[in-house]
Amino acid sequence: MPTLAEQAASLFQLTLTPQQAAQFDSYAAQLAEWNERVNLTAIVAPEAVQLRHFLDSLSVVRAIQPFTGMRVVDVGTGAGFPGLPLKIAFPDTVLTLMEATGKKITFLNHIIQSLGLKHTTTLHARAEEAGQMRGQRAAYDLVVARSVARLPALLEYMLPLARVGGMCVAMKGETAAEETADSRRALTLLGGKLVDIITVQLPGLDAPHYLIRVEKIAPTPSAYPRKPGTPTRQPLV
């Protein structure tokens, strides 16, 4: 199998330095080690981590060009995807990793310190809470999320965090088009506009992945996001 650096270059025209490649190697090793004690991910085999976590995360660059100097929040980051791979590849990113599970926050803080990542912080909160926090609401150039919720609910998590003129990128599988069609009302209410859906085909995977790109075109009304749990129970459809 080609190295991560080789695949990042061929797929996304990204150049990873030897130091960055070493950071990815360390991240993968510690992910596997910690996963024996803490349920972080079902994917720990090295080749699978490279493909389904690292390259999948780096595919976000297809939606955002140039990917430099932005304030980014990763909503429901879990074990750090897609935020940490993007931070390693683009060190000038100012990154917030948002996660509601305390054990995962502990792992993320460890990785940040272990890899020496600057301007990278964690936020132990649900997205519904963060979207109403001073310093978080309308604070980000880019909001990213992978496998968190169906898009009508996910937009209620993401759009309040984006500044007007900022972008949201939702990483989705085969239901991307269906979820986007169901999100017309949410987009209108929350101040978003669908830009496009980008197809990503990773080597060795039969099914493509999709990047749903949404621009924040107007302020999100103060009523949103609603109380924790409400967006998923009563999505804006």
C-alpha positions, 0 to 999 in steps of 0.5 A: 500500500502506498504511504500516506504522504504518497496518497495525500499527494496523488489524491489531494495534491498535499505535500506532507513533510517527514515531520508531519508523516511522523505525527500521523504515525504517532497518532495512529499508534496511540489511537490503537493503544488507547482504543484497548482501554477507551472505545474510540473507534472500530477502525484500528488496523493501520491500513484502514486508519490511513484510508478511512480516518486520515485520507477521508479527513484530508478529503475536506480540502476538496471543498475548501481552497485554499485551506490556510489560516482559518479558525475551524471547529470540528463538531462531534469530533470523536477520536479527532476526525476530521479535525486533527488530520487537517490540523497536522496537514495545515499547522496554521489552522486554529482548531477547536475539537468539540466532543460531548464524551469526557473520555474522548476529550481526555484522549484528544488532549493527550494527542494534542500535547503528544504531537505538539499541536499549537493553537488547538483546543478541546471543548467538552460540550454538546453542539446545542450548548456550544452554539449558544456560547459567547466566543463560540457562536458565529465564531468560525470560518469553517465548521466540519462534521463527520457521521454526527447526525442526519443533515437537517439536525446537523445543520442546526448544530453547525450553522450557529457556529459559523460566521456569516460568509463562513462555510460548513462541510458535512461529510456523508455517505450514500444518503447525502442527496436524500439528506440534502433534499430534506434540509431545505427548511433547515437551510432557510431558517438557519441562514444557510445556502447549499453550495454543492455536493462534492463526490470523493472516491477513495482507493479501495472503497466501493462506495464514494463519500460526499462533502456537502458544502453550505455557506452561511449567508445570514445570521442564525436566529437566536432561538437556534440551536434549540435545547440539547436533544431537540434537533434530532427529535424534532428536525427542521424538515 
